[in-house]
């Protein structure tokens, strides 16, 4: 069964709330995302930057990254 846009948004929210692990989330997600919003959201979650440190993102960079994730969740929930 193909996951709906709303289901994907819900799963990502559960992951962000730490109700799902990274592995659990990616077990639920379809391997191929034909929907460009879903594909972008999955990519952003998969590549969330580490905060701070030598190779980590600044607080502002991380906040921008998370804002984009929240925007996509909202778009998927509205569809």
N, CA and C of each residue as an Amber inpcrd file, in Angstrom:
protein
   237
   0.8410000  -1.1880000   0.0000000   0.0000000   0.0000000   0.0000000
   0.8830000   1.2470000   0.0000000   0.5860000   2.1530000  -0.8640000
   1.3400000   3.4100000  -0.9760000   0.9730000   4.3440000   0.1710000
   1.9850000   4.9130000   0.7800000   1.7540000   5.8680000   1.8670000
   1.1960000   7.1650000   1.2910000   0.2280000   7.7280000   1.9700000
  -0.3250000   9.0060000   1.5310000   0.5770000  10.1340000   2.0360000
   0.3890000  11.3000000   1.4580000   1.1630000  12.4730000   1.8810000
   0.9360000  12.7530000   3.3650000  -0.3000000  12.6290000   3.8140000
  -0.6140000  12.8820000   5.2250000   0.0480000  11.8530000   6.1370000
   0.0850000  10.5930000   5.7080000   0.7390000   9.5550000   6.5070000
   2.2270000   9.8540000   6.6630000   2.8560000  10.2510000   5.5780000
   4.2850000  10.5740000   5.6260000   4.5150000  11.7270000   6.6000000
   3.6830000  12.7630000   6.5170000   3.8090000  13.8990000   7.4300000
   3.6510000  13.4490000   8.8770000   2.6880000  12.5870000   9.1300000
   2.4550000  12.0850000  10.4940000   3.6590000  11.2860000  10.9950000
   4.2050000  10.4380000  10.1530000   5.3630000   9.6310000  10.5490000
   6.5670000  10.5110000  10.8600000   6.7800000  11.5390000  10.0480000
   7.9120000  12.4380000  10.3030000   7.6950000  13.1970000  11.6090000
   6.4660000  13.6250000  11.8580000   6.1840000  14.2780000  13.1400000
   6.4600000  13.3400000  14.3090000   6.0840000  12.0790000  14.1700000
   6.3530000  11.0930000  15.2210000   7.8610000  10.9150000  15.4140000
   8.5950000  10.9310000  14.3280000  10.0540000  10.8360000  14.4240000
  10.6280000  12.0510000  15.1500000  10.1780000  13.2380000  14.7870000
  10.6750000  14.4570000  15.4240000  10.3310000  14.5010000  16.9050000
   9.2000000  13.8900000  17.2780000   8.7920000  13.8270000  18.6850000
   9.4760000  12.6690000  19.4060000  10.3130000  11.9360000  18.6950000
  11.0490000  10.7800000  19.2300000  10.1350000   9.6070000  19.5630000
   8.9510000   9.5660000  18.9130000   8.0470000   8.4310000  19.0790000
   8.3920000   7.3110000  18.1030000   9.1520000   7.6400000  17.0650000
   9.6700000   6.6680000  16.1030000  11.1720000   6.8770000  16.0050000
  11.9040000   5.7830000  15.8870000  13.3440000   5.9060000  15.6550000
  13.5820000   6.1900000  14.1720000  14.8010000   6.5750000  13.8590000
  15.1920000   6.8140000  12.4660000  14.9220000   5.5650000  11.6360000
  15.3470000   4.4080000  12.1490000  15.1560000   3.1490000  11.4130000
  13.6800000   2.8110000  11.2410000  12.8770000   3.0210000  12.2890000
  11.4420000   2.7570000  12.1810000  10.8040000   3.6520000  11.1240000
  11.1790000   4.9340000  11.1310000  10.6410000   5.8550000  10.1390000
  10.9600000   5.3750000   8.7340000  12.2120000   5.0380000   8.4880000
  12.5940000   4.6610000   7.1290000  12.0850000   3.2830000   6.7280000
  11.7180000   2.4530000   7.6910000  11.0350000   1.2020000   7.3710000
   9.6130000   1.4660000   6.8770000   8.9800000   2.5190000   7.3830000
   7.6110000   2.8620000   6.9880000   7.5480000   3.5760000   5.6420000
   8.5540000   4.3710000   5.3510000   8.5410000   5.1950000   4.1410000
   8.7480000   4.3570000   2.8880000   8.0800000   4.7410000   1.8010000
   8.3150000   4.0380000   0.5310000   9.7460000   4.2920000   0.0510000
  10.3190000   3.3030000  -0.6060000  11.7050000   3.4370000  -1.0780000
  11.8440000   4.4940000  -2.1540000  10.8420000   4.6120000  -2.9950000
  10.8720000   5.5920000  -4.0850000   9.7500000   6.5930000  -3.8280000
  10.1200000   7.8510000  -3.7750000   9.1310000   8.9010000  -3.5660000
   8.8630000   9.5980000  -4.8930000   7.7050000   9.3030000  -5.4660000
   7.3350000   9.9190000  -6.7430000   6.8920000  11.3640000  -6.5480000
   6.4640000  11.6960000  -5.3390000   5.9870000  13.0360000  -5.0050000
   7.1890000  13.8950000  -4.6090000   7.3550000  15.0400000  -5.2540000
   8.5400000  15.8690000  -5.0100000   8.5740000  16.4280000  -3.5820000
   7.4210000  16.7490000  -2.9960000   7.4020000  17.2400000  -1.6130000
   7.8180000  16.1390000  -0.6350000   7.3060000  14.9440000  -0.8520000
   7.6790000  13.8110000   0.0030000   9.1670000  13.5190000  -0.1550000
   9.6560000  13.5250000  -1.3870000  11.0730000  13.2590000  -1.6250000
  11.9530000  14.2890000  -0.9230000  11.5760000  15.5630000  -0.9970000
  12.3670000  16.6030000  -0.3350000  12.3310000  16.4350000   1.1790000
  11.1580000  16.1360000   1.7270000  11.0410000  15.9480000   3.1690000
  11.8910000  14.7740000   3.6350000  11.8250000  13.6730000   2.9370000
  12.6200000  12.4970000   3.2960000  14.1070000  12.8290000   3.2290000
  14.5120000  13.5440000   2.2030000  15.9110000  13.9300000   2.0620000
  16.3530000  14.8370000   3.2150000  15.5190000  15.7970000   3.5830000
  15.8610000  16.7040000   4.6800000  15.9800000  15.9650000   6.0090000
  15.0780000  15.0230000   6.2430000  15.1390000  14.2410000   7.4840000
  16.3900000  13.3620000   7.4800000  16.6320000  12.7340000   6.3570000
  17.7780000  11.8270000   6.2540000  19.1060000  12.5630000   6.4130000
  19.1400000  13.8230000   5.9940000  20.3910000  14.5840000   6.0230000
  20.3420000  15.7550000   7.0040000  19.6130000  15.5710000   8.0980000
  19.5610000  16.6310000   9.1140000  20.9730000  16.8860000   9.6130000
  21.4130000  18.1320000   9.5590000  22.7980000  18.4150000   9.9470000
  23.0150000  18.3140000  11.4600000  24.1940000  17.8690000  11.7890000
  24.6150000  17.8420000  13.1890000  24.7500000  19.2860000  13.6460000
  24.3820000  19.5480000  14.8810000  24.4900000  20.9060000  15.4120000
  25.8460000  21.1050000  16.0710000  26.4690000  22.2350000  15.7400000
  27.7170000  22.6350000  16.3910000  28.9070000  21.7730000  15.9940000
  30.0190000  22.0380000  16.6470000  31.2410000  21.2920000  16.3630000
  31.9160000  21.7670000  15.1030000  32.9550000  21.0610000  14.7420000
  33.7750000  21.4500000  13.5950000  32.9880000  21.3720000  12.2830000
  32.2780000  20.2820000  12.0520000  31.5680000  20.0990000  10.7900000
  30.0590000  20.2760000  10.9300000  29.6130000  20.7110000  12.0870000
  28.1870000  20.8520000  12.3370000  27.6280000  22.1770000  11.8590000
  26.3160000  22.2300000  11.8310000  25.6070000  23.4410000  11.4050000
  25.5330000  24.4310000  12.5580000  25.4870000  25.7030000  12.2010000
  25.2550000  26.7300000  13.2110000  23.7980000  26.6180000  13.6680000
  23.4720000  27.2810000  14.7530000  22.0920000  27.2670000  15.2520000
  21.1300000  27.8150000  14.1900000  21.5370000  28.8680000  13.4920000
  20.6820000  29.4480000  12.4460000  20.4910000  28.4880000  11.2720000
  21.5670000  27.8340000  10.8490000  21.4650000  26.8710000   9.7480000
  20.5390000  25.7190000  10.1260000  20.6960000  25.2220000  11.3430000
  19.8490000  24.1160000  11.7860000  18.3920000  24.5660000  11.8840000
  18.1590000  25.7650000  12.3870000  16.7950000  26.2950000  12.4970000
  16.1560000  26.4220000  11.1140000  16.9120000  26.8900000  10.1050000
  16.3900000  26.9920000   8.7290000  16.0270000  25.6080000   8.2000000
  16.8790000  24.6430000   8.4630000  16.6480000  23.2700000   8.0220000
  15.3380000  22.7420000   8.6390000  15.1740000  22.9560000   9.9300000
  13.9800000  22.4680000  10.6170000  12.7260000  23.2390000  10.1850000
  12.8610000  24.5200000   9.8810000  11.7210000  25.3010000   9.3700000
  11.2270000  24.7220000   8.0540000  12.1710000  24.3600000   7.1860000
  11.7900000  23.7760000   5.8940000  11.0800000  22.4370000   6.1040000
  11.5510000  21.6390000   7.0470000  10.8830000  20.3720000   7.3570000
   9.4510000  20.6470000   7.8080000   9.2780000  21.6220000   8.6950000
   7.9420000  21.9630000   9.2010000   7.0400000  22.4890000   8.0730000
   7.6070000  23.2870000   7.1560000   6.8290000  23.7850000   6.0150000
   6.3160000  22.6270000   5.1690000   7.1850000  21.6650000   4.9050000
   6.7940000  20.5210000   4.0860000   5.7600000  19.6520000   4.8050000
   5.9180000  19.4690000   6.1040000   4.9240000  18.7150000   6.8700000
   3.5660000  19.3970000   6.7260000   3.5410000  20.7140000   6.8880000
   2.2900000  21.4590000   6.7370000   1.6810000  21.3070000   5.3480000
   2.5200000  21.3620000   4.3260000   2.0240000  21.2100000   2.9540000
   1.4390000  19.8210000   2.7390000   2.1130000  18.8020000   3.2620000
   1.6150000  17.4320000   3.0970000   0.3190000  17.2050000   3.8690000
   0.2090000  17.8030000   5.0480000  -1.0070000  17.6520000   5.8550000
  -2.1960000  18.3490000   5.2030000  -1.9250000  19.4150000   4.4680000
  -3.0040000  20.1890000   3.8350000  -3.5400000  19.5120000   2.5710000
  -2.8330000  18.5280000   2.0960000  -3.2680000  17.8990000   0.8260000
  -4.2010000  16.7350000   1.0550000
